[in-house]
Amino acid sequence: MGNRLSKIATRTGDAGMTGLGDGSRVEKDHLRICAMGDVDELNSEIGVLLTEHLPQSVAHEILELLLQVQHDLFDLGGELCIPNHALLKLEQVEQLDIWLAKYNERLLPLAEFILPGGTRAAAQTHVCRAVCRRAERSVVRLGRDVEIHDASRQYLNRLSDLFFVLARVLNQAAGGADILWNHERIEKNEVK
């Protein structure tokens, strides 16, 4: 591939414009750039999650999974960077479905909403979930103006679900439990 990034500070963006992968230039707050930024932020949050101590019983498999997701998100970023270009494949979405089924099978059904928290790793996984939802919203919004491939939207939708499940798995593997939302607390306050 050669030296793709031989010069980092180019000064070509000083006036508020940036280049896309096809050579065109757009404003730095263009919907496409916002979507790319949200995907990049998600990838960075996953990088933080990768530094957390994960329970030994699931550490290796979840680390491998997260590294694969980071590569997939780079594919998605590349796809967003080059208009009308497809890099993310349906197989990558299907892999998320496989992981979702595998990890969800290990969990008890939920009878209540859960709060983000538990272990640091689980809490960071919830941060990844929330940022993933924002990235999904950005891609959906961009898709109102330009064609976005189905796999891109589907991938982010499934990935946020996977982060929710993985947060529960990490808490369980650490010997903890989900932190349940106490809806009765609100009902008691409304009675007063």
C-alpha positions as CSV (number, residue, x, y, z in Angstrom):
1,M,0.0,0.0,0.0
2,G,2.9,2.3,0.4
3,N,2.9,5.4,2.7
4,R,-0.7,6.4,2.9
5,L,-0.2,9.0,5.5
6,S,3.2,10.4,4.9
7,K,2.2,14.0,6.0
8,I,-0.3,14.5,8.8
9,A,-0.4,18.3,9.1
10,T,-1.4,19.4,5.5
11,R,-3.0,22.7,6.4
12,T,-5.6,22.1,3.7
13,G,-8.4,22.0,6.3
14,D,-7.6,25.4,7.8
15,A,-10.5,27.1,6.0
16,G,-13.1,24.6,7.3
17,M,-13.1,22.2,4.4
18,T,-11.8,18.6,4.2
19,G,-11.2,16.0,1.5
20,L,-13.1,12.9,0.9
21,G,-11.7,9.6,-0.4
22,D,-12.8,10.4,-4.0
23,G,-10.9,13.7,-4.0
24,S,-13.9,16.0,-3.5
25,R,-14.0,18.5,-0.7
26,V,-16.8,19.2,1.8
27,E,-17.3,21.4,4.8
28,K,-16.0,19.8,8.1
29,D,-19.5,19.9,9.5
30,H,-21.1,18.1,6.5
31,L,-23.3,15.2,7.5
32,R,-20.9,12.8,5.9
33,I,-18.0,14.1,8.1
34,C,-20.2,14.0,11.2
35,A,-21.1,10.4,10.5
36,M,-17.4,9.5,9.9
37,G,-16.5,11.3,13.2
38,D,-19.1,9.4,15.2
39,V,-17.8,6.1,13.8
40,D,-14.2,7.2,14.6
41,E,-15.3,8.1,18.1
42,L,-16.9,4.7,18.6
43,N,-13.7,3.0,17.4
44,S,-11.8,5.1,19.9
45,E,-14.2,4.2,22.8
46,I,-13.6,0.5,21.9
47,G,-9.9,1.2,22.1
48,V,-10.5,2.4,25.7
49,L,-12.5,-0.7,26.4
50,L,-9.6,-2.8,25.2
51,T,-7.5,-1.4,27.9
52,E,-9.9,-2.4,30.7
53,H,-9.4,-5.5,32.8
54,L,-11.8,-8.1,31.4
55,P,-12.8,-11.2,33.4
56,Q,-10.4,-14.0,32.5
57,S,-13.2,-16.4,31.5
58,V,-14.2,-14.2,28.6
59,A,-11.2,-11.9,28.0
60,H,-9.6,-13.7,25.1
61,E,-12.8,-14.2,23.0
62,I,-14.1,-10.7,23.7
63,L,-10.8,-9.0,22.9
64,E,-10.7,-10.9,19.6
65,L,-14.3,-9.9,18.9
66,L,-13.6,-6.2,19.7
67,L,-10.5,-6.1,17.5
68,Q,-12.6,-7.5,14.6
69,V,-15.2,-4.8,15.2
70,Q,-12.6,-2.1,15.1
71,H,-11.5,-3.4,11.7
72,D,-15.1,-3.5,10.6
73,L,-15.6,0.1,11.7
74,F,-12.6,1.1,9.7
75,D,-14.3,-0.4,6.7
76,L,-17.4,1.6,7.5
77,G,-15.4,4.8,7.9
78,G,-13.8,4.1,4.5
79,E,-17.2,3.5,3.0
80,L,-18.5,6.8,4.4
81,C,-15.4,8.6,3.2
82,I,-15.8,7.5,-0.4
83,P,-19.3,8.4,-1.8
84,N,-21.1,5.4,-3.5
85,H,-18.4,3.0,-2.3
86,A,-19.2,-0.2,-0.4
87,L,-16.7,-1.9,1.9
88,L,-18.9,-3.3,4.7
89,K,-20.3,-6.7,3.7
90,L,-23.5,-8.5,4.7
91,E,-21.3,-11.2,6.2
92,Q,-20.0,-8.7,8.7
93,V,-23.5,-8.0,9.8
94,E,-24.3,-11.7,10.0
95,Q,-21.2,-12.2,12.2
96,L,-22.7,-9.7,14.7
97,D,-25.9,-11.8,14.7
98,I,-23.9,-14.9,15.5
99,W,-22.1,-13.2,18.4
100,L,-25.4,-11.8,19.7
101,A,-27.0,-15.2,19.8
102,K,-23.9,-16.8,21.4
103,Y,-23.6,-14.3,24.2
104,N,-27.3,-13.7,24.8
105,E,-27.7,-17.4,25.3
106,R,-25.5,-17.2,28.4
107,L,-27.8,-14.6,30.1
108,L,-31.0,-14.8,32.1
109,P,-33.9,-13.0,30.5
110,L,-34.4,-9.4,31.6
111,A,-37.6,-8.5,33.5
112,E,-36.6,-4.9,33.9
113,F,-34.5,-2.2,32.2
114,I,-30.9,-2.0,33.4
115,L,-28.7,0.9,34.2
116,P,-25.2,1.3,32.8
117,G,-22.6,0.3,35.3
118,G,-21.3,-2.6,37.3
119,T,-17.6,-3.2,36.4
120,R,-15.5,-0.5,34.7
121,A,-15.4,-2.7,31.6
122,A,-19.2,-3.1,31.5
123,A,-19.7,0.6,32.1
124,Q,-17.3,1.4,29.2
125,T,-19.2,-1.1,27.1
126,H,-22.3,0.9,27.7
127,V,-20.5,4.0,26.6
128,C,-19.6,2.2,23.4
129,R,-23.3,1.3,23.0
130,A,-24.4,4.9,23.4
131,V,-21.8,6.2,21.0
132,C,-22.8,3.4,18.6
133,R,-26.4,4.6,18.7
134,R,-25.3,8.1,17.9
135,A,-23.2,6.9,15.0
136,E,-26.2,5.0,13.8
137,R,-28.4,8.1,13.9
138,S,-25.7,10.0,12.0
139,V,-25.6,7.4,9.3
140,V,-29.4,7.2,9.1
141,R,-29.5,11.1,8.8
142,L,-26.9,11.1,6.1
143,G,-28.9,8.4,4.3
144,R,-31.8,10.9,3.8
145,D,-29.6,12.9,1.5
146,V,-27.3,10.3,-0.1
147,E,-27.4,6.6,-0.8
148,I,-26.2,4.5,2.2
149,H,-25.8,0.8,1.8
150,D,-28.1,-1.3,3.9
151,A,-25.2,-3.2,5.6
152,S,-23.9,0.1,7.1
153,R,-27.1,0.9,8.9
154,Q,-27.7,-2.8,9.9
155,Y,-24.1,-3.1,11.2
156,L,-24.4,-0.2,13.6
157,N,-27.9,-1.3,14.7
158,R,-26.7,-4.9,15.5
159,L,-23.5,-3.6,17.1
160,S,-25.2,-1.5,19.6
161,D,-27.3,-4.5,20.6
162,L,-24.1,-6.5,20.9
163,F,-22.6,-3.9,23.2
164,F,-25.7,-4.1,25.5
165,V,-25.3,-7.9,25.7
166,L,-21.6,-7.8,26.2
167,A,-21.9,-5.4,29.1
168,R,-24.2,-7.9,30.8
169,V,-21.8,-10.7,30.0
170,L,-18.9,-8.8,31.5
171,N,-20.8,-8.1,34.7
172,Q,-21.8,-11.7,35.0
173,A,-18.3,-13.0,34.2
174,A,-16.9,-10.7,37.0
175,G,-19.4,-12.3,39.4
176,G,-21.7,-9.3,39.5
177,A,-25.2,-8.8,38.3
178,D,-27.1,-6.3,36.2
179,I,-28.1,-3.0,37.9
180,L,-31.8,-2.9,37.5
181,W,-33.8,0.3,37.0
182,N,-36.0,0.8,40.0
183,H,-39.3,1.9,38.5
184,E,-41.0,1.7,41.9
185,R,-38.9,4.6,43.1
186,I,-40.7,6.8,40.5
187,E,-44.2,5.4,41.4
188,K,-43.6,6.1,45.1
189,N,-42.5,9.7,44.3
190,E,-45.6,10.3,42.2
191,V,-47.9,9.2,45.0
192,K,-46.7,11.8,47.4
